[in-house]
């Protein structure tokens, strides 16, 4: 969300992610401390200071690694399920052949 909309507010992030505003604030501070996100001040309106959140190169790298790891896990899960389905098909075929 931050990459797609750097001007997103913490409140908007909380609503979209279904977490508390405090949780978003805590997570953003951790991401900033780790160097994955950079926060710059800007003024969206005359009454409130707003922040612009930008993924840093380290944040982009971490995002890519997380996505790659997620994809690898899902492909492994798919292969296990595919093998289980094939074993069940063979079992059904054997049982149908024995019942004839």
N, C-alpha and C positions, 0 to 999 in steps of 0.2 A: 504494500500500500504506500509505503514511504517513497519507494522508487517511482511509482506511477503518479503520486501527488505529493511532492515535497512540502506543500503548504498545508497538508492535512493537520488538523489540530489533535491534541491528545484526546479530547472528548470524542471527536469523530472516530479515532482509532479504537477507543474503548467500545463505542456502540457497534462498530463494524466487526470487531473481534469478539464481542460478547464478554468482555472482562471489565473490571472496575477501572475507573480513572486512575486511582492510586497504583494499580497493577501496571498500567501502561506507563505511568511516570517512572516507576521503579525499573521496568524493563528498558525504557529509553535511556535512563541514566547509565545502566549497565552496558548497553550497546555503545554509548558515547565513551564511557571509560575504557572499553576494550578497543576503541578506534574503528568500530564498524559503521557508526553513524556520526555525522557532524551536525551540530545545531547552530544556526546563525540567526541572529535577531533581525527582524524586519517588522515594519508596522503595516498591519492590514487595515486597521482603523485608527482614528485619532485617540481612542480611549484605551486600547489594550495593546500591549506588546505581544507580538506573535513570533513564532519560531519557524524557520525553514529547515526541515530535516532532509539530509542528503546522505545516501549511502557512500561511504568512502571506498577507495579501491580495495581495502582490506574487507570491507563489508560486502562488496560485490563478489570477491573471491570466496568468502564464507558462504554467501548465498548459493553460489555455483556448487560448492562442495556439498552443502546440505541437499541441494536438489539432486546431485549425482548419487549421493548415498541413498536418498529416498528412492530414486529410480532403481538402483541396484537391489534394494530390499524388496521392492514390489515385483521385480522380475524373478527373484528367487522364490517369492511366495507363489507367483504364477506357475513356475515350473513344478513346485511341490504339488499344487492343486491339479495341474495337468496330469502328473504321474498318478495321483490318487484317482482321478476320473478314469484314466486308462485302465488301472487295476480293477476298478469297479465294473467297467465295461467287459473286461475279460471274464470276471467272475459271473456276471449275468449271462454272457454267452455260454460259458461252461455249464451253468445251471439249466439253461434252456435246452442245451444239447443233451444233457443227462435226463431231462424230463420227457424227452420225445419217445 
